[in-house]
Amino acid sequence: MGGPVVARSDHRVRDALKETKTSAGRNNNRWSAAASGTEHRRGLPIVCVGVTGHRPNGLNSADLPLLRRRVRECLELIRGTAFVRSDPSDTTGHQYAAPWLFSPLAEGADRIVAEEALDLGFDLVCPLPFPVAEYERDFGTEASLRQFRTLLQRAAAVYELDGSRATQVEADRSYAAAGEMVLADSDVLIAVWDGMAAKGSGGTELVVQAAISAGTPVIWIEAGTPHTTHLVVGDATGAWTRGGLDHLSAAMNQGSVPD
């Protein structure tokens, strides 16, 4: 990885990735971008995908191989939509920028989606709720820690928020802040969700509701088998419109699901 870009806490992810020099902020939030991370993308339109979803204890009823197939199908559809959005009239073979996937790499859905996205050629961007060493305390096994570090090494960029665990309230806010960063830069959100209410700050349902209120299309993959997928778009009132994934391109361009 190249030298870090230190960004103010109010910077959006895309703004921080556009920085060409290190710039100081008022806190310890910091970016680390891969040496080849942004040069080839400049001037090209980029589709950004966020992920939210349950940790392993929320995937007890999942068929993990089937869930991975559902995730991959959704990512393939997004990738095709990304190229159409870039320039549908271009027949010259121009190389479009790879879509970005924003994932904090929590255990469970975050990592499943990240692994499938990397395999499909997405660039991985990781907003983390704490500095890496502190965040690693979340992962209780060597296998989980190894998986996290492997994915982090493959990321195009990593953003370390200066979250705190001083109190449970502060810890909850730190996780929620990472989720907010994911959503702020997403053109579409993939949610691996059981449809139930959130159990704490930053939970999957709260991120989904925030996306719906912002008009960001949500691809909802049900956390339990058979992992049915839905395209959900909402408005500022929180009202939902649900449709099929064949309407994804229209939803990403217009913010609505056709009847």
Backbone as JSON, one array per atom type, in Angstrom:
{
  "sequence": "MGGPVVARSDHRVRDALKETKTSAGRNNNRWSAAASGTEHRRGLPIVCVGVTGHRPNGLNSADLPLLRRRVRECLELIRGTAFVRSDPSDTTGHQYAAPWLFSPLAEGADRIVAEEALDLGFDLVCPLPFPVAEYERDFGTEASLRQFRTLLQRAAAVYELDGSRATQVEADRSYAAAGEMVLADSDVLIAVWDGMAAKGSGGTELVVQAAISAGTPVIWIEAGTPHTTHLVVGDATGAWTRGGLDHLSAAMNQGSVPD",
  "N": [[0.83, -1.19, 0.0], [0.35, 2.32, -0.6], [1.42, 5.59, 0.61], [-0.44, 6.97, 3.36], [-3.52, 8.82, 3.11], [-4.61, 11.39, 4.97], [-7.68, 12.31, 6.08], [-10.28, 14.73, 6.69], [-12.96, 14.17, 9.02], [-15.4, 14.7, 7.87], [-15.16, 14.22, 5.22], [-16.32, 12.64, 2.28], [-16.03, 9.3, 1.03], [-15.33, 9.07, -1.71], [-14.31, 11.62, -2.19], [-12.04, 11.61, -0.57], [-10.5, 9.64, -1.8], [-9.77, 10.95, -4.08], [-7.77, 12.61, -3.37], [-4.46, 13.76, -3.86], [-2.25, 14.28, -2.38], [-0.91, 13.93, 0.95], [-2.99, 15.15, 3.5], [-3.63, 17.06, 6.39], [-5.9, 16.52, 9.1], [-8.3, 17.17, 11.77], [-8.43, 14.99, 13.37], [-7.71, 11.47, 13.94], [-8.48, 9.93, 11.82], [-7.78, 8.02, 8.94], [-6.63, 7.39, 5.59], [-5.49, 4.67, 3.61], [-4.19, 4.04, 0.56], [-3.88, 1.8, -2.18], [-0.95, 1.62, -4.25], [-1.53, 1.58, -6.97], [-4.06, 2.39, -6.9], [-5.84, 4.57, -7.74], [-5.1, 5.94, -10.06], [-5.72, 4.89, -12.66], [-8.4, 5.25, -12.72], [-9.17, 7.85, -12.92], [-11.25, 10.35, -14.26], [-13.06, 8.54, -15.25], [-16.38, 7.25, -15.09], [-17.69, 5.81, -12.11], [-19.3, 3.14, -10.57], [-20.55, 2.65, -7.38], [-20.89, 0.32, -4.79], [-22.5, -0.59, -1.86], [-22.41, -2.59, 1.15], [-24.34, -4.26, 3.57], [-25.19, -6.31, 6.33], [-25.86, -9.41, 8.11], [-23.92, -10.76, 10.82], [-22.18, -13.92, 11.48], [-23.86, -15.17, 13.45], [-26.35, -14.34, 12.73], [-26.86, -15.66, 10.47], [-27.63, -18.23, 10.74], [-29.65, -19.78, 9.64], [-28.97, -19.9, 7.05], [-28.12, -21.15, 3.79], [-25.08, -21.43, 2.98], [-23.45, -21.86, 0.57], [-25.48, -21.47, -1.38], [-26.27, -18.86, -0.72], [-23.94, -17.47, -1.38], [-24.03, -17.83, -4.16], [-26.31, -16.36, -4.8], [-25.45, -13.8, -4.03], [-23.35, -13.46, -5.83], [-24.73, -13.5, -8.28], [-26.18, -11.12, -8.04], [-24.09, -9.23, -7.94], [-22.93, -9.62, -10.44], [-25.0, -8.67, -12.05], [-25.04, -5.99, -11.22], [-22.5, -5.23, -12.08], [-22.79, -5.44, -14.87], [-24.74, -3.47, -15.21], [-23.26, -1.28, -14.38], [-21.4, -0.91, -16.45], [-23.11, -0.28, -18.55], [-24.15, 2.12, -17.61], [-21.85, 3.64, -17.68], [-21.1, 4.33, -20.38], [-23.25, 3.85, -22.69], [-23.18, 4.07, -25.45], [-20.67, 3.6, -26.34], [-18.64, 1.88, -28.46], [-16.06, 1.22, -28.79], [-14.47, -0.44, -27.34], [-13.48, 0.62, -25.03], [-11.87, 0.65, -21.89], [-13.62, 0.4, -19.03], [-13.82, 1.84, -15.74], [-13.46, -0.29, -12.94], [-16.22, -1.36, -10.92], [-16.71, -0.19, -7.53], [-16.65, -1.75, -4.36], [-17.9, -1.17, -1.19], [-17.04, -2.14, 1.93], [-17.0, -2.85, 5.39], [-15.84, -5.17, 6.29], [-16.72, -6.82, 8.4], [-17.33, -9.93, 10.16], [-19.13, -12.51, 8.44], [-21.78, -11.46, 6.37], [-20.58, -9.14, 5.23], [-18.01, -10.01, 4.48], [-18.52, -12.18, 2.82], [-19.74, -10.95, 0.61], [-17.64, -9.25, -0.12], [-15.59, -11.06, -0.86], [-16.75, -12.34, -3.09], [-17.11, -10.13, -4.76], [-14.46, -9.23, -5.23], [-13.54, -11.44, -6.65], [-14.93, -11.07, -8.97], [-13.77, -8.88, -10.06], [-14.23, -6.38, -8.94], [-13.21, -3.35, -7.27], [-12.11, -3.14, -3.95], [-13.06, -1.25, -1.19], [-12.52, -0.21, 2.07], [-14.09, 1.05, 4.71], [-13.39, 1.34, 8.05], [-14.53, 0.87, 11.42], [-12.78, 1.37, 13.51], [-9.24, 1.96, 14.14], [-7.05, -0.4, 12.51], [-5.69, -2.3, 14.22], [-7.18, -2.15, 16.58], [-9.73, -2.82, 15.65], [-9.34, -5.45, 14.98], [-9.71, -6.8, 17.32], [-12.3, -7.6, 17.35], [-12.46, -10.07, 16.2], [-12.54, -13.33, 16.94], [-11.18, -15.71, 16.39], [-8.31, -17.39, 14.99], [-8.65, -18.09, 12.34], [-10.64, -16.3, 11.45], [-9.35, -13.86, 11.83], [-7.22, -14.16, 10.07], [-8.6, -14.3, 7.64], [-9.71, -11.72, 7.56], [-7.35, -10.12, 7.43], [-6.28, -10.99, 5.01], [-8.23, -10.15, 3.15], [-8.08, -7.41, 3.6], [-5.53, -6.85, 2.67], [-5.98, -7.1, -0.02], [-7.49, -4.97, -0.65], [-8.27, -1.95, -2.41], [-8.28, 0.46, -1.12], [-8.22, 1.66, 2.25], [-9.99, 2.91, 4.98], [-9.55, 4.19, 8.11], [-11.5, 4.82, 10.73], [-11.47, 6.81, 13.7], [-12.7, 5.42, 15.92], [-14.22, 4.69, 19.16], [-14.17, 2.57, 22.06], [-14.81, 3.26, 24.58], [-17.22, 3.49, 25.97], [-20.29, 1.61, 25.74], [-22.12, 3.0, 24.24], [-20.48, 4.74, 22.74], [-19.05, 2.85, 21.29], [-21.12, 1.68, 19.77], [-21.8, 3.9, 18.25], [-19.51, 4.15, 16.74], [-19.5, 1.86, 15.1], [-21.85, 2.45, 13.73], [-21.06, 4.76, 12.4], [-19.25, 3.8, 10.49], [-21.03, 2.34, 8.92], [-22.58, 4.45, 7.96], [-20.75, 5.76, 6.35], [-20.37, 3.87, 4.36], [-22.92, 3.88, 3.18], [-23.18, 6.55, 2.37], [-21.7, 6.83, 0.06], [-22.69, 5.07, -1.77], [-24.13, 3.86, -4.76], [-25.89, 1.84, -4.98], [-27.17, -0.49, -2.64], [-26.33, -3.58, -1.21], [-28.05, -5.77, 0.79], [-27.9, -8.25, 3.1], [-30.23, -9.67, 4.79], [-32.49, -10.46, 7.45], [-34.97, -9.37, 7.58], [-35.88, -8.47, 10.0], [-36.23, -6.25, 12.86], [-33.61, -4.01, 13.87], [-31.12, -4.84, 16.35], [-29.47, -3.15, 17.65], [-27.54, -0.05, 17.58], [-26.59, 0.88, 14.32], [-27.3, -1.5, 13.16], [-28.34, -3.94, 10.65], [-30.99, -3.51, 9.7], [-31.38, -0.78, 10.27], [-29.52, 0.44, 8.6], [-30.55, -0.31, 6.13], [-33.05, 1.01, 6.24], [-32.15, 3.66, 6.31], [-30.98, 3.84, 3.76], [-33.25, 3.47, 2.15], [-34.75, 5.75, 2.84], [-33.07, 7.67, 1.79], [-33.36, 7.26, -0.87], [-31.71, 5.47, -2.13], [-31.23, 2.65, -4.12], [-31.93, -0.64, -2.95], [-30.72, -3.86, -2.9], [-32.14, -6.49, -1.64], [-31.25, -9.38, -0.14], [-32.61, -12.16, 1.14], [-31.84, -13.4, 4.35], [-32.31, -16.0, 5.13], [-32.8, -19.33, 3.78], [-34.82, -19.7, 0.83], [-33.07, -17.66, 0.11], [-34.25, -15.46, -1.27], [-34.34, -12.74, -3.57], [-34.85, -9.2, -3.68], [-35.63, -6.07, -5.17], [-35.57, -2.99, -3.72], [-36.85, 0.22, -3.39], [-37.15, 3.42, -1.93], [-38.58, 6.4, -0.41], [-38.35, 9.71, 1.04], [-40.21, 9.51, 3.05], [-40.02, 6.99, 3.96], [-41.48, 5.05, 2.74], [-41.88, 2.01, 0.93], [-41.11, 0.64, -2.28], [-41.33, -2.31, -4.0], [-39.7, -4.44, -6.27], [-38.63, -6.43, -9.12], [-35.26, -7.6, -9.86], [-34.73, -7.06, -12.47], [-35.33, -4.47, -12.9], [-33.24, -2.96, -12.02], [-31.35, -1.24, -13.35], [-32.98, 0.92, -14.16], [-33.81, 1.82, -11.64], [-31.39, 2.64, -10.48], [-30.73, 4.75, -12.12], [-32.96, 6.41, -12.08], [-34.03, 6.31, -9.57], [-36.33, 4.91, -8.93], [-38.7, 2.2, -8.97], [-40.04, 0.72, -11.73], [-43.55, 0.25, -12.41]],
  "CA": [[0.0, 0.0, 0.0], [1.1, 3.54, -0.64], [1.32, 6.43, 1.78], [-1.83, 7.25, 3.74], [-4.13, 10.13, 2.97], [-5.33, 11.71, 6.2], [-8.81, 13.12, 5.65], [-11.2, 15.18, 7.72], [-14.02, 13.2, 9.26], [-16.58, 14.99, 7.06], [-14.91, 13.86, 3.83], [-16.89, 11.43, 1.73], [-15.01, 8.36, 0.59], [-14.85, 9.4, -3.05], [-13.48, 12.81, -2.1], [-10.75, 11.24, 0.01], [-9.74, 8.88, -2.78], [-9.3, 11.85, -5.12], [-6.63, 13.37, -2.88], [-3.18, 13.38, -4.45], [-1.21, 14.47, -1.38], [-1.36, 13.79, 2.33], [-3.5, 16.4, 4.08], [-3.89, 16.84, 7.82], [-7.22, 16.85, 9.62], [-8.31, 17.42, 13.19], [-8.51, 13.75, 14.13], [-6.78, 10.45, 13.5], [-8.99, 9.15, 10.71], [-6.75, 7.99, 7.9], [-6.77, 6.55, 4.41], [-4.34, 4.04, 2.98], [-4.6, 3.64, -0.79], [-2.9, 1.02, -2.92], [-0.18, 2.46, -5.15], [-2.22, 1.66, -8.26], [-5.46, 2.44, -6.54], [-6.77, 5.53, -8.32], [-4.64, 6.6, -11.27], [-6.39, 4.44, -13.87], [-9.82, 5.52, -12.64], [-9.47, 9.27, -13.04], [-12.0, 10.73, -15.43], [-14.01, 7.5, -15.64], [-17.48, 7.1, -14.15], [-17.54, 4.64, -11.26], [-20.47, 2.73, -9.8], [-20.15, 2.25, -6.03], [-21.83, -0.62, -4.19], [-22.31, -0.78, -0.43], [-22.92, -3.85, 1.69], [-24.69, -4.39, 4.98], [-25.74, -7.65, 6.53], [-25.7, -10.04, 9.41], [-22.74, -11.54, 11.18], [-22.5, -15.36, 11.41], [-24.98, -15.6, 14.3], [-27.58, -13.98, 12.06], [-26.94, -16.45, 9.24], [-27.76, -19.63, 11.16], [-30.57, -20.5, 8.75], [-28.52, -19.7, 5.67], [-27.4, -22.14, 3.0], [-24.0, -20.52, 2.6], [-23.13, -21.92, -0.86], [-26.56, -20.83, -2.14], [-26.19, -17.43, -0.47], [-22.86, -16.96, -2.22], [-24.49, -17.78, -5.55], [-27.22, -15.22, -4.9], [-24.62, -12.6, -3.97], [-22.62, -13.36, -7.09], [-25.69, -13.12, -9.32], [-26.47, -9.69, -7.88], [-22.9, -8.47, -8.3], [-22.8, -9.69, -11.9], [-26.0, -7.76, -12.6], [-24.56, -4.63, -10.97], [-21.35, -4.98, -12.95], [-23.33, -5.16, -16.19], [-25.4, -2.16, -15.15], [-22.21, -0.27, -14.26], [-20.82, -0.65, -17.77], [-24.13, 0.4, -19.33], [-24.22, 3.49, -17.11], [-20.63, 4.37, -18.0], [-21.29, 4.91, -21.71], [-23.92, 2.82, -23.47], [-22.97, 4.23, -26.88], [-19.26, 3.36, -26.65], [-18.38, 0.57, -29.09], [-14.63, 1.21, -29.13], [-13.73, -1.33, -26.46], [-12.88, 1.4, -23.96], [-11.83, -0.06, -20.61], [-14.29, 1.16, -17.99], [-13.35, 1.65, -14.37], [-14.14, -1.36, -12.21], [-17.07, -0.88, -9.81], [-16.15, -0.27, -6.19], [-17.47, -2.31, -3.29], [-17.58, -0.61, 0.12], [-17.33, -3.13, 2.97], [-16.18, -2.76, 6.6], [-15.23, -6.49, 6.5], [-17.16, -7.57, 9.57], [-17.57, -11.34, 9.87], [-20.44, -12.8, 7.89], [-22.2, -10.96, 5.06], [-19.59, -8.2, 4.69], [-16.88, -10.72, 3.87], [-19.03, -12.99, 1.71], [-19.91, -10.06, -0.54], [-16.31, -8.76, -0.51], [-14.87, -12.12, -1.57], [-17.36, -12.54, -4.4], [-16.85, -8.94, -5.56], [-13.07, -9.27, -5.67], [-13.44, -12.48, -7.66], [-15.54, -10.55, -10.2], [-13.01, -7.74, -10.55], [-14.54, -5.13, -8.26], [-12.21, -2.81, -6.35], [-12.61, -3.18, -2.58], [-12.77, -0.09, -0.34], [-12.9, -0.66, 3.42], [-14.2, 1.99, 5.84], [-13.37, 0.54, 9.28], [-15.0, 1.68, 12.54], [-11.66, 1.64, 14.4], [-7.95, 1.6, 13.55], [-7.0, -1.83, 12.22], [-5.3, -3.11, 15.38], [-8.31, -2.18, 17.51], [-10.84, -3.53, 15.02], [-9.04, -6.88, 14.98], [-10.2, -7.4, 18.57], [-13.64, -8.14, 17.1], [-12.4, -11.36, 15.54], [-12.11, -14.19, 18.05], [-10.44, -16.9, 16.0], [-7.21, -17.16, 14.07], [-9.16, -18.18, 10.97], [-11.33, -15.05, 11.15], [-8.34, -12.81, 11.74], [-6.48, -14.4, 8.83], [-9.48, -13.91, 6.54], [-9.77, -10.25, 7.57], [-6.09, -9.56, 6.95], [-6.14, -11.32, 3.58], [-9.1, -9.24, 2.39], [-7.56, -6.05, 3.75], [-4.37, -6.74, 1.77], [-6.46, -7.04, -1.4], [-8.3, -3.76, -0.82], [-7.68, -0.81, -3.11], [-8.12, 1.54, -0.15], [-8.72, 1.38, 3.6], [-10.22, 4.11, 5.77], [-9.63, 3.84, 9.52], [-12.13, 5.79, 11.6], [-10.89, 6.79, 15.06], [-13.79, 5.05, 16.83], [-13.86, 4.45, 20.56], [-14.93, 1.58, 22.83], [-14.8, 3.71, 25.98], [-18.53, 3.09, 26.48], [-21.04, 0.89, 24.72], [-22.73, 4.0, 23.36], [-19.46, 5.18, 21.8], [-18.76, 1.74, 20.4], [-22.24, 1.6, 18.83], [-21.68, 5.03, 17.32], [-18.39, 3.89, 15.85], [-19.98, 0.94, 14.07], [-22.84, 3.17, 12.92], [-20.35, 5.71, 11.53], [-18.74, 3.05, 9.34], [-22.18, 2.07, 8.07], [-22.98, 5.69, 7.32], [-19.79, 6.03, 5.27], [-20.7, 2.94, 3.27], [-24.15, 4.32, 2.53], [-23.03, 7.88, 1.79], [-21.04, 6.77, -1.24], [-23.2, 3.93, -2.53], [-25.18, 4.02, -5.76], [-26.81, 0.75, -4.69], [-26.79, -1.19, -1.41], [-26.68, -4.99, -1.06], [-28.37, -6.06, 2.19], [-28.22, -9.64, 3.47], [-31.05, -9.24, 5.93], [-33.58, -11.37, 7.79], [-36.22, -8.63, 7.59], [-36.26, -8.15, 11.37], [-35.77, -4.97, 13.38], [-32.24, -4.0, 14.36], [-30.96, -5.08, 17.78], [-28.6, -2.13, 18.22], [-27.17, 1.02, 16.66], [-25.79, 0.44, 13.19], [-27.75, -2.79, 12.69], [-28.67, -4.05, 9.24], [-32.28, -2.88, 9.39], [-31.24, 0.67, 10.32], [-28.82, 0.86, 7.38], [-31.52, -0.45, 5.05], [-34.02, 2.1, 6.34], [-31.47, 4.9, 5.91], [-30.85, 3.81, 2.31], [-34.58, 3.67, 1.58], [-35.11, 7.15, 3.04], [-32.22, 8.48, 0.91], [-33.65, 6.95, -2.25], [-30.69, 4.57, -2.68], [-31.79, 1.32, -4.36], [-31.44, -1.71, -2.08], [-30.91, -5.26, -3.29], [-32.34, -7.23, -0.4], [-31.11, -10.83, -0.23], [-33.09, -12.68, 2.41], [-30.77, -14.11, 5.06], [-32.66, -17.41, 5.23], [-33.07, -20.01, 2.52], [-33.94, -19.9, -0.33], [-32.34, -16.43, -0.18], [-34.96, -14.71, -2.3], [-33.83, -11.38, -3.75], [-35.83, -8.16, -3.98], [-35.15, -4.71, -5.38], [-36.41, -2.11, -2.91], [-36.55, 1.64, -3.48], [-38.05, 4.17, -1.08], [-38.53, 7.86, -0.47], [-38.04, 10.36, 2.32], [-41.19, 9.11, 4.06], [-39.74, 5.62, 4.35], [-42.35, 4.13, 2.01], [-41.14, 1.08, 0.08], [-41.62, 0.05, -3.51], [-40.55, -3.53, -4.21], [-39.8, -4.96, -7.63], [-37.65, -7.44, -9.5], [-33.93, -7.09, -10.17], [-34.68, -6.61, -13.86], [-35.53, -3.02, -12.89], [-32.13, -2.33, -11.31], [-30.78, -0.12, -14.11], [-33.9, 2.05, -14.07], [-33.8, 2.32, -10.27], [-30.13, 3.34, -10.24], [-30.71, 5.98, -12.9], [-34.12, 7.25, -11.83], [-34.44, 6.26, -8.17], [-37.66, 4.37, -8.79], [-38.94, 0.88, -9.55], [-41.2, 0.83, -12.61], [-44.68, -0.62, -12.13]],
  "C": [[0.87, 1.25, 0.0], [0.91, 4.33, 0.63], [-0.12, 6.79, 2.08], [-2.25, 8.66, 3.38], [-4.95, 10.37, 4.22], [-6.42, 12.7, 5.85], [-9.63, 13.58, 6.83], [-12.35, 14.21, 7.84], [-15.26, 13.47, 8.41], [-16.35, 14.7, 5.59], [-15.72, 12.62, 3.45], [-15.75, 10.57, 1.19], [-14.46, 8.76, -0.77], [-13.97, 10.63, -3.04], [-12.09, 12.47, -1.58], [-9.89, 10.5, -1.0], [-9.2, 9.75, -3.91], [-8.09, 12.65, -4.68], [-5.34, 12.86, -3.52], [-2.02, 13.58, -3.48], [-1.78, 14.23, 0.0], [-1.83, 15.15, 2.85], [-3.92, 16.13, 5.51], [-5.3, 17.25, 8.18], [-7.14, 17.06, 11.12], [-8.36, 16.16, 14.0], [-7.57, 12.72, 13.52], [-7.35, 9.54, 12.42], [-7.97, 9.16, 9.59], [-7.09, 7.01, 6.79], [-5.45, 5.91, 4.08], [-4.8, 3.54, 1.62], [-3.49, 2.85, -1.45], [-2.22, 1.91, -3.95], [-0.86, 2.63, -6.49], [-3.69, 1.95, -8.09], [-6.34, 3.38, -7.32], [-6.35, 6.07, -9.67], [-5.44, 6.19, -12.5], [-7.87, 4.75, -13.86], [-10.15, 6.97, -12.94], [-10.19, 9.57, -14.35], [-13.02, 9.7, -15.89], [-15.14, 7.44, -14.62], [-17.38, 5.79, -13.39], [-18.86, 4.37, -10.55], [-19.99, 2.16, -8.47], [-21.27, 1.44, -5.37], [-21.5, -0.74, -2.7], [-22.85, -2.13, -0.01], [-23.24, -3.68, 3.16], [-25.3, -5.77, 5.15], [-25.35, -8.23, 7.86], [-24.33, -10.69, 9.57], [-23.14, -13.01, 11.24], [-23.69, -15.79, 12.27], [-26.34, -15.21, 13.73], [-27.8, -14.74, 10.76], [-27.1, -17.94, 9.56], [-28.67, -20.44, 10.25], [-30.18, -20.38, 7.29], [-27.94, -20.99, 5.08], [-26.26, -21.37, 2.37], [-23.58, -20.65, 1.13], [-24.2, -21.26, -1.73], [-26.53, -19.32, -1.95], [-25.08, -16.8, -1.31], [-23.28, -16.85, -3.68], [-25.43, -16.6, -5.76], [-26.43, -13.9, -4.91], [-23.91, -12.39, -5.3], [-23.54, -12.93, -8.23], [-26.0, -11.63, -9.25], [-25.29, -8.83, -8.3], [-22.68, -8.49, -9.81], [-23.78, -8.75, -12.58], [-25.56, -6.31, -12.41], [-23.41, -4.3, -11.9], [-21.81, -4.68, -14.37], [-24.0, -3.81, -16.26], [-24.37, -1.04, -15.08], [-21.64, 0.08, -15.62], [-21.83, 0.07, -18.67], [-24.21, 1.87, -18.92], [-23.01, 4.3, -17.52], [-20.75, 5.07, -19.36], [-21.93, 3.87, -22.61], [-23.66, 2.91, -24.97], [-21.54, 3.9, -27.31], [-19.07, 1.96, -27.21], [-16.9, 0.41, -29.42], [-13.83, 0.25, -28.26], [-13.03, -0.6, -25.33], [-12.95, 0.63, -22.64], [-12.45, 0.81, -19.52], [-13.64, 0.89, -16.63], [-14.15, 0.53, -13.71], [-15.07, -0.75, -11.16], [-16.33, -1.02, -8.49], [-17.15, -0.94, -5.27], [-16.98, -1.74, -1.97], [-18.0, -1.61, 1.19], [-16.44, -2.92, 4.17], [-15.54, -4.1, 7.0], [-15.54, -7.09, 7.86], [-17.35, -9.04, 9.17], [-18.97, -11.52, 9.29], [-20.65, -12.17, 6.53], [-21.17, -10.03, 4.43], [-18.49, -8.93, 3.92], [-17.33, -11.6, 2.71], [-19.15, -12.13, 0.46], [-18.55, -9.57, -1.03], [-15.56, -9.82, -1.31], [-15.43, -12.33, -2.98], [-17.08, -11.34, -5.31], [-15.41, -8.92, -6.08], [-12.88, -10.3, -6.79], [-13.99, -12.01, -9.0], [-14.85, -9.29, -10.72], [-13.4, -6.39, -9.98], [-13.3, -4.65, -7.5], [-12.85, -2.72, -4.97], [-12.13, -1.96, -1.81], [-13.34, -0.39, 1.04], [-12.92, 0.49, 4.43], [-14.34, 1.17, 7.13], [-13.78, 1.41, 10.47], [-13.9, 2.09, 13.51], [-10.35, 1.49, 13.61], [-7.82, 0.08, 13.47], [-6.71, -2.67, 13.46], [-6.44, -3.24, 16.39], [-9.47, -2.99, 16.93], [-10.61, -5.04, 15.04], [-9.46, -7.57, 16.27], [-11.6, -8.0, 18.41], [-13.61, -9.6, 16.66], [-11.73, -12.38, 16.45], [-11.34, -15.42, 17.68], [-9.32, -16.54, 15.05], [-7.69, -17.2, 12.62], [-9.85, -16.89, 10.56], [-10.33, -13.92, 10.96], [-7.55, -12.94, 10.44], [-7.31, -13.98, 7.62], [-9.56, -12.39, 6.42], [-8.5, -9.65, 6.98], [-5.88, -9.83, 5.47], [-6.99, -10.38, 2.73], [-8.57, -7.81, 2.45], [-6.37, -5.83, 2.82], [-4.79, -6.61, 0.31], [-7.26, -5.77, -1.68], [-7.53, -2.69, -1.6], [-7.44, 0.35, -2.16], [-8.78, 1.15, 1.16], [-8.84, 2.7, 4.34], [-10.43, 3.71, 7.22], [-10.25, 5.0, 10.31], [-11.52, 5.69, 13.01], [-12.0, 6.53, 16.08], [-13.27, 4.72, 18.22], [-14.75, 3.35, 21.13], [-15.04, 1.98, 24.3], [-16.11, 3.38, 26.69], [-19.24, 2.33, 25.37], [-21.7, 1.85, 23.74], [-21.73, 4.46, 22.31], [-19.1, 4.08, 20.81], [-19.85, 1.59, 19.34], [-22.16, 2.71, 17.8], [-20.56, 4.8, 16.32], [-18.79, 2.93, 14.73], [-20.97, 1.63, 13.14], [-22.15, 4.13, 11.95], [-19.77, 5.01, 10.31], [-19.87, 2.72, 8.37], [-22.65, 3.3, 7.31], [-22.03, 6.04, 6.17], [-20.05, 5.12, 4.08], [-21.89, 3.49, 2.48], [-23.96, 5.64, 1.8], [-22.47, 7.84, 0.38], [-21.6, 5.68, -2.14], [-24.27, 4.36, -3.53], [-26.25, 2.95, -5.58], [-26.28, 0.02, -3.47], [-27.24, -2.64, -1.49], [-26.88, -5.25, 0.43], [-28.72, -7.53, 2.34], [-28.91, -9.56, 4.82], [-32.19, -10.23, 6.16], [-34.94, -10.68, 7.84], [-36.69, -8.19, 8.96], [-35.67, -6.81, 11.8], [-34.35, -5.1, 13.93], [-32.2, -4.19, 15.87], [-30.06, -4.04, 18.45], [-28.28, -1.09, 17.18], [-26.3, 0.46, 15.54], [-26.2, -0.91, 12.65], [-28.2, -2.75, 11.24], [-29.96, -3.32, 8.89], [-32.18, -1.37, 9.38], [-30.52, 1.19, 9.08], [-29.76, 0.76, 6.19], [-32.52, 0.7, 5.07], [-33.4, 3.43, 5.93], [-31.32, 4.97, 4.4], [-32.19, 4.1, 1.65], [-34.99, 5.14, 1.69], [-34.31, 8.08, 2.12], [-32.5, 8.23, -0.56], [-32.6, 6.08, -2.92], [-31.32, 3.2, -2.91], [-31.14, 0.27, -3.46], [-31.74, -3.06, -2.73], [-30.95, -6.05, -2.0], [-32.26, -8.72, -0.71], [-31.54, -11.39, 1.12], [-32.04, -13.58, 3.05], [-31.05, -15.6, 5.2], [-32.95, -18.02, 3.87], [-34.54, -19.83, 2.14], [-33.21, -18.63, -0.78], [-32.94, -15.68, -1.36], [-34.42, -13.28, -2.37], [-34.95, -10.44, -4.16], [-35.07, -6.87, -4.28], [-36.11, -3.77, -4.66], [-35.92, -0.67, -3.09], [-37.57, 2.38, -2.64], [-37.94, 5.65, -1.3], [-38.31, 8.4, 0.93], [-39.04, 9.99, 3.42], [-40.94, 7.71, 4.59], [-40.63, 4.6, 3.67], [-41.53, 3.29, 1.04], [-41.88, 0.82, -1.22], [-40.73, -1.14, -3.81], [-40.78, -4.03, -5.63], [-38.74, -6.01, -7.89], [-36.32, -6.8, -9.88], [-33.79, -6.66, -11.62], [-34.88, -5.1, -13.97], [-34.35, -2.27, -12.26], [-31.58, -1.11, -12.05], [-31.66, 1.11, -14.01], [-33.87, 2.66, -12.68], [-32.53, 3.11, -9.98], [-30.08, 4.67, -10.98], [-31.82, 6.95, -12.52], [-34.55, 7.26, -10.37], [-35.83, 5.73, -7.97], [-37.73, 3.0, -9.41], [-40.17, 0.98, -10.42], [-42.3, -0.14, -12.17], [-44.69, -1.81, -13.08]]
}
